[in-house]
Amino acid sequence: MRLKLVCAVLGALAAWSTGLHAQTYPSRPVKVITPFPAGSGPDAALRLVADRLTKSWGKPLVIENRPGANGFIALGTAKSAAPDGYILAQASSAQLSTHRLVYKSLPYDPAKDFEPITPLFRNYFFVVVPAASRWMSMTDLVSAAKAKPKGLAYGSEFIGSPGHLGAALLEAATGTQMTHVPFKETTQLFTAVGTGDIHWAFGTAGTAGAAIRSGKARFLALAAPLRLPAFPDVPTVTEAGGPIGFELAAWTGMLAPKGTPGAIVEQLNRDIAKALADAEVRERFSAFGYDAWPLSPAGTAAAIDADVRRYADIVKRLNLQLD
């Protein structure tokens, strides 16, 4: 009886301590480590949310950009942080799902090293070509690819990225063969598109935005079921003469190191969802071609698992296996 009483008291104290921690969180600045470069679409979206959280918390949310190495640097650093909610991570759906399929070993395990918090946004991809490209439709692109097998080069931000796997799906749907050129991050990728060093790439309004605004690149088509209100003049891939029903989407979300108290994860989930409901945030997201997409932590985990299942076949077909 005495042992049961002691256990009950200890359990109550633990629950009280966790609750108190959550009530006082955050009591100091919070940092988010992101694999995206400063000025990129995901970085800009994160900064919008960070601004709202900073105002509601009364404590700053600081962003640390650690781009490169397919997200390994940022996520490898974040996983080792103390699980107290004061260091978080931003990651793409590819870094949480297809990386498991492509790499023999990762410096992080999405399931074992992190607690999912919520996605920030979901987005569809545009086909991006140099402004000077002679292609004016998907029919032109596909015809050029068929006329010169392996002669067209498309880029992506890393091997196994949505842009890479999406292009492989497009090749399969059109019976074409093109050459993949992986880059270290999105800024380099769309600089190469703008200069014509590669023929095209899948990109979002956020990641390709600088090249589009500078007039060095343009959107050829959108891999979505419908046109986006922010880009009414850009046809869907189907409308532009590409495969019927062809779509390519991804999402970007927030994580905490494994072991972060559930009460803090839930608070972060609620606070981020509130920030995503802000009308100005949604309007700014729309300009990037992003849809605010808050989910519960459990829903986020389910979205990661769904992506693993969705891309398993194409990764196997391509025989993608990296060390």
C-alpha positions in Angstrom: 0.0 0.0 0.0 2.8 2.4 0.9 4.6 1.6 -2.4 1.4 2.4 -4.3 1.0 5.7 -2.4 4.6 6.7 -3.2 4.2 5.8 -6.9 1.0 7.9 -7.0 2.6 10.9 -5.4 5.6 10.7 -7.8 3.3 10.4 -10.8 1.3 13.4 -9.6 4.5 15.4 -9.1 5.7 14.5 -12.6 2.4 15.6 -14.1 2.5 18.8 -12.1 6.1 19.5 -13.2 5.3 18.9 -16.9 2.2 21.1 -16.6 4.1 23.9 -14.9 6.9 23.7 -17.5 4.3 24.1 -20.3 2.6 27.0 -18.5 5.8 28.9 -18.2 7.0 28.0 -21.7 8.7 29.8 -23.3 10.6 31.7 -20.6 13.5 32.5 -22.9 14.2 32.8 -26.7 13.4 29.8 -28.8 15.5 28.8 -31.8 14.5 27.0 -35.0 17.2 25.4 -37.1 16.2 25.3 -40.8 17.9 23.5 -43.7 16.6 26.2 -46.1 18.7 29.2 -47.1 17.8 32.7 -46.0 15.5 34.3 -48.5 14.0 31.1 -49.8 10.3 30.4 -49.8 10.3 28.1 -46.8 12.5 30.5 -44.9 10.2 33.4 -45.6 7.2 31.3 -44.5 8.9 30.4 -41.3 9.8 34.0 -40.6 6.1 35.0 -40.9 5.1 32.4 -38.4 8.0 33.3 -36.1 6.9 37.0 -36.1 3.5 36.0 -34.9 4.8 33.6 -32.2 7.3 36.2 -31.0 4.5 38.7 -30.5 2.2 36.2 -28.7 4.9 34.8 -26.5 6.7 37.9 -25.7 9.9 36.0 -26.3 11.8 35.9 -29.6 11.8 33.0 -32.0 15.2 33.1 -33.6 15.9 31.4 -37.0 19.2 29.8 -37.7 19.8 28.9 -41.4 22.0 25.8 -41.9 21.5 24.9 -45.6 23.3 22.2 -47.5 24.0 18.5 -47.4 20.4 17.6 -48.2 19.3 18.8 -44.8 21.8 16.6 -42.9 23.6 19.6 -41.3 20.4 21.2 -39.9 18.6 18.1 -38.8 21.7 16.4 -37.5 22.4 19.5 -35.3 18.8 19.8 -34.1 18.4 16.2 -33.1 21.2 16.6 -30.5 19.5 19.5 -28.8 18.1 19.3 -25.3 14.5 18.1 -25.5 13.1 21.1 -23.7 11.4 23.0 -26.6 14.0 25.7 -26.9 15.6 24.3 -30.1 13.3 23.2 -32.8 13.7 22.2 -36.5 12.1 22.9 -39.8 12.1 20.2 -42.4 10.6 19.3 -45.8 8.4 16.2 -46.3 11.2 14.7 -48.4 13.7 15.0 -45.6 11.3 13.2 -43.3 10.1 10.5 -45.8 11.9 9.8 -49.0 15.3 10.2 -47.4 14.5 7.0 -45.5 14.0 5.2 -48.8 17.0 6.7 -50.7 19.8 6.7 -48.1 21.4 3.6 -46.6 22.1 5.6 -43.4 21.1 9.0 -42.2 22.6 11.2 -39.6 19.1 11.4 -38.1 16.1 9.2 -37.8 12.8 11.1 -38.5 10.8 8.8 -36.2 13.4 8.1 -33.4 15.1 11.5 -33.2 12.1 13.9 -33.5 8.6 14.7 -32.2 6.4 15.9 -35.1 4.7 19.2 -34.3 2.8 20.3 -37.4 3.2 21.1 -41.1 3.4 24.8 -41.8 2.2 24.6 -45.4 1.6 22.4 -48.4 2.5 23.4 -51.9 2.3 22.3 -55.6 5.2 22.6 -57.9 5.7 24.6 -61.1 7.7 23.6 -64.1 10.3 26.4 -64.2 12.3 27.2 -67.4 14.7 30.0 -68.4 13.0 33.2 -69.5 14.7 32.8 -72.9 13.5 29.2 -73.3 11.8 28.5 -76.7 9.3 26.2 -74.9 5.9 27.7 -74.4 4.0 24.6 -73.3 4.5 21.1 -71.8 4.0 19.8 -75.3 7.1 21.7 -76.4 9.1 20.3 -73.4 8.0 16.7 -73.9 8.6 16.9 -77.7 12.1 18.2 -77.1 12.8 15.3 -74.6 11.5 12.7 -77.1 13.6 14.1 -79.9 16.8 14.0 -77.9 16.8 11.2 -75.2 19.0 12.2 -72.2 19.7 15.5 -74.0 17.6 17.6 -71.7 18.9 18.4 -68.2 16.6 19.0 -65.3 17.7 20.0 -61.8 16.6 19.4 -58.3 17.8 20.6 -54.8 19.0 17.1 -53.9 18.8 13.4 -55.0 15.4 12.0 -53.8 13.8 15.5 -53.5 10.3 16.1 -54.7 11.7 17.8 -57.8 13.8 14.8 -58.6 11.1 12.1 -58.0 8.5 14.3 -59.7 10.6 14.6 -62.8 11.1 10.8 -62.8 7.3 10.4 -62.6 7.0 12.8 -65.5 9.5 10.8 -67.5 7.5 7.6 -66.8 4.3 9.3 -67.8 5.6 10.6 -71.1 8.0 7.8 -72.1 11.0 10.2 -72.1 14.5 10.1 -70.6 16.2 13.2 -69.3 19.4 13.8 -67.3 19.2 14.7 -63.6 21.5 17.4 -62.2 21.3 17.6 -58.4 22.3 20.8 -56.6 23.1 21.6 -53.0 20.2 23.9 -52.3 17.4 25.8 -54.0 19.2 29.2 -54.6 21.9 27.5 -56.7 19.3 25.4 -58.5 17.2 28.3 -59.8 20.3 30.4 -60.5 21.3 27.6 -62.9 17.8 27.6 -64.4 17.9 31.4 -64.9 21.3 31.2 -66.6 20.2 28.3 -68.8 22.8 25.9 -67.4 20.0 23.4 -67.0 16.8 23.3 -69.1 14.1 23.1 -66.4 13.3 22.2 -62.8 10.3 21.7 -60.6 10.0 24.6 -58.1 7.6 26.5 -56.0 6.7 30.1 -56.2 8.8 30.5 -53.1 11.9 28.6 -54.0 11.9 29.9 -57.6 10.6 33.3 -56.7 13.8 35.3 -56.9 14.6 34.0 -60.4 11.0 34.7 -61.5 11.0 38.3 -60.1 14.4 39.1 -61.7 13.0 38.1 -65.1 15.6 35.3 -65.5 13.1 32.4 -65.3 9.4 31.8 -65.9 6.7 29.3 -65.0 5.7 27.0 -67.8 3.0 25.0 -66.0 1.7 24.0 -62.6 1.6 20.4 -61.5 -1.8 20.7 -59.7 -5.4 19.8 -60.4 -6.4 23.5 -60.7 -4.7 26.8 -61.4 -3.6 28.9 -58.3 -5.5 32.1 -57.7 -2.2 33.9 -57.2 -1.0 32.7 -60.6 -4.1 32.6 -62.8 -2.2 32.9 -66.1 -0.1 29.7 -65.4 -1.9 26.7 -66.8 -1.8 23.3 -65.2 0.4 20.6 -66.7 -2.6 19.0 -68.2 -3.8 22.2 -69.7 -0.4 22.9 -71.1 -0.4 19.5 -73.0 1.3 17.3 -70.4 0.1 14.1 -68.9 -3.6 14.2 -67.8 -4.0 14.6 -64.1 -0.2 15.0 -63.4 0.4 16.5 -59.9 3.4 17.1 -57.7 3.0 18.4 -54.1 5.0 18.5 -50.9 4.9 20.1 -47.5 7.2 21.6 -44.9 6.8 21.3 -41.2 8.1 21.7 -37.6 9.8 19.2 -35.3 11.1 19.0 -31.8 13.9 16.8 -30.5 12.7 13.4 -29.3 11.7 13.5 -25.6 10.3 17.0 -25.7 7.4 17.1 -23.1 4.1 16.3 -24.7 2.5 19.4 -23.1 5.1 21.6 -24.9 4.6 19.9 -28.2 0.9 20.4 -27.9 1.3 24.1 -27.0 3.6 24.6 -30.0 1.0 22.9 -32.2 -1.8 25.2 -30.9 0.3 28.3 -31.1 1.6 27.6 -34.6 -2.0 26.7 -35.8 -3.2 30.1 -34.4 -0.4 31.9 -36.3 -1.3 30.0 -39.5 -4.9 31.1 -39.1 -3.8 34.8 -39.3 -5.3 36.4 -42.5 -2.1 38.2 -43.4 -0.1 35.0 -43.0 -2.5 33.1 -45.3 -2.4 36.0 -47.9 1.4 36.0 -47.9 1.5 32.2 -48.1 -0.8 32.4 -51.1 1.7 34.7 -52.9 4.3 31.9 -52.5 1.8 29.3 -53.8 1.6 27.8 -50.3 -1.5 26.6 -48.5 -1.4 26.8 -44.7 -1.8 23.2 -43.6 -1.9 22.8 -39.8 -2.3 19.2 -38.5 -2.1 17.6 -35.1 1.2 15.9 -34.1 -0.4 12.5 -34.8 -1.7 13.8 -38.1 1.8 15.0 -39.0 3.2 11.6 -38.3 0.5 10.0 -40.5 1.4 12.4 -43.3 5.1 11.4 -43.1 4.1 7.7 -43.3 1.8 8.3 -46.2 4.6 10.0 -48.2 6.9 7.0 -47.5 4.3 4.7 -49.0 3.6 7.0 -51.9 7.2 7.2 -53.1 8.4 3.7 -52.3 7.7 2.3 -55.7 9.3 5.1 -57.8 12.5 5.0 -55.6 12.7 1.2 -56.1 12.1 1.5 -59.8 14.9 4.1 -60.1 17.1 1.9 -57.9 18.0 5.0 -55.9 20.4 4.0 -53.1 22.9 6.4 -51.6 25.4 5.9 -48.8 
